[in-house]
Amino acid sequence: MKIFFLFISIGLVLLAKSQDINPYIQSYISQTNIDSLVSYVRVLSGEDSVVINGNHVIINQRTMNTPGNDLAAEYIKQKLSSCGLTPFEQVYSSTGKNIVAEQTGTVFPHEKIILCAHYDAVTYHCADDNASGVAVVLEAARILSGVSFPYTVVYALWDEEEVGLIGSTFYATQAYNNQVTVRYVLNLEMFGWDSDNDNLIDVHTSDYAFST
């Protein structure tokens, strides 16, 4: 669970990048709720049922163009809405749609910081790939949605990443074509998986696209 705190911390530091690190950051980190994070993962991996549009459902898979994938999108929109945000579908094909919510910056509203993860999966369950990443984006939205930041914060959940990074590529292309300035991106990918149980994770940083 320390991993979840780490990524919330990184996100907060990025959001405060243009300012001196202030004493309030730790207070926001301390608002991270482990129960919420676990609940998001359990729902998205089909362990627990959830009420979506008035119906009790189980999201037992999130593979491309399946009812479960659509349910996951609805669940994500529901959770972002509960944070006071206004999520929208960025539909790019008959089979794919990103779920995006924006929190407008107070000083540089046209410059964006993106917290993102993909919500599609390759088979049933897939708690680590990538329900864990989605969980952190949702928890970050819950904590940060009421905080004012100089830059616009984008909470983005990509679709069809498992079949070729389609959702994120579409968003990036649209941003480029519309001359949107993206200052930082924190991509949360499969960090719930610790293959050798050493409690360590890889953090990759780069100033250019296609970093590995």
N, C-alpha and C positions, 0 to 999 in steps of 0.2 A: 504493500500500500504506500510505501514511501515514494514509489515511482510516480503515483498520482500527484503527490505534493510537489515533487520535483518539476513536473510539467506545468502545474499551476503557477509555480514560482517563476519559471522561465517566461511564461506568458505575461505575468505582471511586470517583470523587469523590462521586457520588450515594449510594453505599453507605456512605461515610464521613461523610455530611453532618452527622450529629449529634455528630461528634467533631472535634477539631483534625486537619487533614491531617497524617498521620504519615509518617515517612521510609520506611515499608515500601511505600507505594503505587507508587513508581517501580520497586521490585523486582518487583512483580506485573505492571506494564506491560511490563517487559523480558522476561517469560515468554511474551509473544505470539509464536506461531510462524507465520510467513508460509506455510511449507509446508503446515501444517494448514489454514489459511484457504483457500489455493488448492485443496487437495484436497477440502474440503467443497463448494466452488463447482463444481468439475469433476464431482463425483459427482452433485450435485443438478441439474446442467444436462445430464447425459447424455454428458459427454465421456469419463468413465471408468466402468468397471464396478465393482461392489462386491458383497461377499458379504452377503446378507440371509437370515436363517433357513436358512443352509447352502447357499444357491443363488447362483451368479454372475448378477447381473441388471444391466440398464442402466435408469436412471430417465430416459427420454427425454421425458417430459412430466409436468406436475403439474396438469393441468386438472381441474376439478371432477368428482368421481365417476368417476375412471378408475383403472385398475390402477397407473399411474405415480404418481398422487396417494397411493394406499395404500402404495406402496413407499417414497415419500418419508417418510411418517409412520413407517413401520417403521425406516427408516434413522435418523431423528431420535431415536426411542426408543432405538435401539441405541447411538448416540453419547452420549446423556445417561446411559444405564446404565453406560457405560464410565467415566464420571466419578464413579461411586459414588452417583449420584442414582437416585430411583425414579420414572420418568416414568409418567404415566397418560393415558389417552384421556378427554377431556371430550366425549362424544358428545352432540350436540344435535339431530341429524336423521338420516335414513337416508342422507344423502349427505355429511354434514360432521362432522368431529371435530377439536378442538384437541389438541395434545400439550403437556402441562404437567408441570414438575417443580419441587418446592419445596425450599428449603434453609432450615430453621427458624431464626429469629432467636434470639439468646441473651437478649435483654433485652425486646424487644417482638415476640414471636412472632406476634401477631395483626395487626401492621401490616406492610404488604408494599411492596416495591419490585419493579417488574416490568421485566424485560428481554425485549423481544418483537420478533417479525417474523412475516410470513405466509409459509407454505411453498407455497401454491397458486400457479398461474400461469395465463396466458391462452393459451399455445401451447407449442410445443416449446422446449427449452433454457432460455431466460429466466434467464441467469446473473445479470443485474443486478436483475431483478424476479421473485422476490426471494431468489434463492439467496445473494446477497451479505449480506443482512440475517440470514438463517438462519445463515450461516457465523460471523458475529460472535457471535450468541447461543451457538452451540455452543462457540466458542473461549472466550468468557467463562465458560461452565460448566466447561470443562476447567481453567481457571486458578483460578476462585474457589470451586469446590465444596468444597475442603478448608479454606477460610478461615471463621472465625467472624465474623458480623456481628450488630449489635444487632437489625436488622429481618430479617424473612423475605424471602429473595430468591426470586422466581418467574421461571423461565425458561419463557416461553410462546411457542409457535409456532401461529399462527392458521391456520385453514382457511377457504376461501370468502370471502376478503377481496376478491378481484377481482370478485365478483358482488354486492357490497353490504355489505362490512364485517361479514359475518354472524358469523364466529367470535369476533372481539373484542367485538362487541356482546353476544353471548350471555354471555361471561365477565364483562363489566362489569355486565350486568344481574344475574347471579347474585351477584356481589360486593356490589352495592348491596342486593339483597334479603336477604342474609345479614349485612348491616352490617359488611362487611370494610373496614378502613381501608387505602386505597391511598395511600401517601405520594408516590411518584414513579413515573412510567412513562417508560422510554426505548424509543421505538419506532424500529426500524431499517428504514427503507423506501427501497429502490432507490438507496442511496447509492453503489453500484458504477457508476452511470451518470454520466459527466461529459460532457455534450453539447457543451461548447465547449472542452474540454481545458485549462481554466484551473487545474486542481488545487484548486478551491474547491468547497465544498458548502454547502447551506443547513441551518442548525440552527434549528428553530422551538421556542420555549419558551412555556409558558403555565401559569397556575395554575388553568385550568378546562378542561372537556372541549370537544371539537370545535374545538381550536385549529388554525390553518392557517399 
